[in-house]
């Protein structure tokens, strides 16, 4: 029986590598976001020359939005891979982010919800800058969703704080 147990445990432990393709896919998604960013940037150039200040601000906020999503994906890739698959060996590179290797699953949840709140806030700001393009109902939904994300983030942080006090 111990041989079967060792095999089963080794099999289960090795199965963590099934997550690696997910992280590779997320890295490729960052590449897609780069394409989106470049496209939005070049669409913004004529707006800067001939558009209104509000249109320029919405365009810049769109660029910030795409960059925040890319940052979020990178955090998920690094932290998720290191927490669930294997440590990333950067060969002592000075460019290794300080937080790499120190982000627990709990920290990752807080970073993800914080990023979602920031992205939602940017979307809300874009809507307020371009308020004429939205109905009152659409703006109400955007505000309601943003507040839901904010409250969820606060509740995640409170639960995290309470769980660390008990440990």
GUDO-471461 format. One record per atom (N, C-alpha, C, O): x, y, z; residue in one letter. Coordinates in steps of 0.05 Angstrom, whole numbers, plus 5000, padded with zeros to 4 digits. Each point is the difference from the previous one (the first is absolute). Layout:
N
XYZA...
END
This chain:
167
501649765000X498450245000X501750265000X499250194987X503149825028X501650244999X501050064972X500350244993X500249564990X500950054973X497850134983X500650194985X497049735018X497750124987X499650295009X499550184984X500849855042X499750275011X502150194990X499450234992X503149685007X502250164989X499650074971X500450234992X498749574992X499450054972X497850214997X500250194984X497649775031X497850194999X500850285008X499350204986X502349835035X500950265009X501950134980X499850244995X502049604993X501850104979X498450094976X500550214988X497549635004X498250064978X498650275004X499950174983X498949865041X498550245007X501950245000X499350214990X503149755022X501950225002X500950094972X500350244994X500249574988X500950064973X497750134984X500650144980X497049815027X497750114985X499950305000X498650124984X502950015034X500150295001X501050114974X499450234993X502249624992X501050094974X497850034979X500550124979X497249775026X497750044982X499250304999X498650094982X502250065039X499350285001X501850174982X499350224992X503149685002X502050164984X498850104974X500550234993X498149604991X498950114975X498050245004X499850174983X498949835040X498250235006X501650265002X499350214989X503049775025X501750235003X501350094974X500350234995X500449574988X501150074974X497850144984X500650204986X496949715016X497850134986X499650295009X499450174984X500949875042X499850275011X502250184990X499650244995X502849655003X502350164989X499350084971X500550224991X498449594993X499350064973X497750214999X499950164982X498349835038X497950205002X501250285005X498950204990X503349825024X501450255004X501050104973X499950244994X501049584989X500850074973X497750114984X500350204985X497349685018X497650104987X499350285010X499250174984X501249875042X499450275011X502050204989X499350244996X503149684999X502050184987X499050094973X500250234992X498749584993X499050064973X497650205003X499950204985X498449755034X497750185006X501050285008X498950204991X503249815026X501150255009X501150164976X499550244998X502149634985X501150144977X497850104982X500250234990X497849615006X497750084983X498650255012X499550204986X500049795040X498750235013X501850254999X499050224997X503649745006X501850224999X499950144973X499950254999X500249604980X500050124973X497350124994X499850194984X498049705027X497450124996X499850275016X498450174993X503249855028X499950245016X501550244987X499350235005X502649714979X501650224988X498350214985X500450245005X497849684977X498450214986X498150145020X499350234995X499949635026X498250135019X501450225015X498950215006X503749745000X501650215014X500250254983X499950225011X500349744963X500350234982X497350144995X499950255001X498049604995X497550134992X497649965019X497950114996X502549735025X497749945018X499950205023X501650185003X496349775013X499750175024X501749895023X501049784998X499250385023X501649915023X498849765013X501449825010X495950164990X498749775012X500649754984X500449785012X499650244961X500649764984X502949915004X500649765001X501250435003X502849935005X500349865027X501449805002X497250315018X500149875026X498849725000X501249825012X496650144974X498949734997X502049814987X500349775008X501050334971X502049844986X502349925018X500949775000X500150435015X502249945018X499249815023X501549825007X496150225003X498949825020X499749714990X500449815015X499050174959X499849734988X502849875000X500249765005X501850404989X502849895001X500749925028X501249785004X498150385015X500649935028X498549745008X501149835014X496450154977X498449775005X501349744990X500249805014X500750214961X501449774988X502549935015X500649775005X500950445003X502549955015X499449875027X501549835009X496450265005X499349895025X499249704998X500849845017X497850104962X499249724996X502549834994X500249775010X501750334975X502549864994X501649965026X501049785005X499150435012X501349975026X498749795017X501349835013X496150174987X498549805016X500649714990X500549825016X499650154958X500749734989X502849925008X500549775007X501350424992X502849945008X500249915029X501449815007X497250335010X500049935029X498849725003X501149845015X496850104971X498749745002X501949784990X500249795012X501250274966X501849804988X502349955020X500549765007X500950455002X502349965018X499149875026X501249795008X496950325005X499249905026X498749734998X500649825017X497650144964X498749744997X502049784994X499949795011X502050264970X501949804993X501849935024X500549775006X500450445008X501749955024X498649875023X501149845015X496350224988X498549895022X499149714995X499849845018X499650104956X498749744995X501649814982X499449765000X502650344985X501549834982X502949965009X500749795009X500950424989X502849985007X501250285004X498950204990X503249825025X501450255004X501350084973X501049844985X498950425009X501250114976X502950075006X500650165017X501249714969X502950055003X500850224981X500249954976X500350285035X500850234983X503150034999X501050204989X500449615022X502950005000X501250245014X502150104992X496650005029X501050225015X499850274985X501550195007X496849834974X499750254984X499350235018X498249975017X503050264978X499450245016X497350114992X498850175014X500149744963X497450094991X497749855012X497750064995X502849735021X497949855013X498450185018X501150135018X496249894978X498450175017X500249915029X500149765006X500050435012X500349955029X497849825011X500549845018X497150194971X497749865011X499949704991X498649845011X502950104968X500049724989X501049815021X502050045013X496549754991X500749805020X498950065027X500249835019X498650414985X499050085026X497050044999X498850085020X499949874957X497150044998X498649745006X500249814984X498550185038X498549765007X497350004985X499350194987X499249595015X497449984987X498250225011X498550124985X501749945041X498350215012X500850274989X498350164993X504349895004X501050254989X499050034971X499350224991X500849564994X499150004972X497150084998X499350164983X499049735035X497250074999X499650305004X498550134986X503049995033X499850285006X501050174976X498750204993X503549714995X501050154977X498149984976X499650204986X499149575010X498149974978X497650185005X499250144981X499649855042X497650175005X500850294999X498450174991X504049915019X500950274998X500250094971X499350234993X501849604990X500350064972X497250034987X499650174983X498649655024X497350014989X498750275007X498650124984X501749965041X498850255009X501350244985X498650184991X504049815004X501350214985X499150014971X499450214990X500349554998X499149994972X497150104999X499350154981X499149775038X497250095000X499850305004X498450134988X503449985030X500150295004X500750154975X498950214994X503049684990X500750134975X497749994980X499550204987X499149575012X497749994982X497950205009X498750124983X500949915042X498050195011X500950294993X498350164993X504249895010X501050274994X499750064970X499250224992X501349584991X499650044971X497150064994X499350164983X498949705031X497150054996X499250285009X498550134987X502649975035X499450265010X501250224982X498850214997X503549744992X501250194981X498350024975X499850224988X499149565004X498449994975X497049955008X498749834988X500350315032X497449955012X497750014980X498049875003X502350304976X497850034980X499549744984X497949974989X504149855011X499749764984X498549785015X499549784989X499850275036X498749795017X497350095010X499550245004X498749574999X497550065013X500350005030X502149905010X496050205004X500150005029X500149715010X501449945020X497149894967X500049725009X502749874996X500949855018X500450204960X502749894995X502050115021X501649845011X498350424995X501750115020X499549885028X501849955016X495650014990X499349885025X501149725003X501049925021X498949924958X501149735000X503050015004X501149845016X500350354971X502950025003X500750085028X501949885012X496750315000X500550085028X499449765019X501649955018X496249924977X499249775017X502149784999X500749885020X500350054956X502049804997X502650085014X501349845013X499550414983X502450105013X499849985030X501849915013X495950184998X499749985029X500049715010X501049955021X497949874963X500149725007X502849905001X500849855018X500950234963X502849925000X501550125024X501649865013X497850394993X501350135023X499249865026X501749935017X495750024987X499149865024X501249725002X500949915021X499249954956X501249735000X503050025008X500949835015X500550374975X502850035006X500450055030X501849895013X496550284998X500250065029X499449755016X501449945020X496649904972X499349765014X502349794998X500649875020X500650114956X502349824997X502250085020X501249835013X499450434988X502250105017X499349955030X501749925015X495850134992X499249955028X500249705007X501049935021X498049904961X500249715005X503049915002X500749845017X500950284966X502949935000X501250095027X501649855012X497850394996X501050105026X499149835023X501549945018X495949984982X499049845022X501349725000X500649895021X499950004956X501149734999X503050015008X500949805012X500550414983X502850025008X500250055030X502049925013X496150224999X500050045029X499649735015X501249975021X497349854967X499549755014X502249804996X500249805015X501650254966X502249824996X502550125013X502149894999X
END
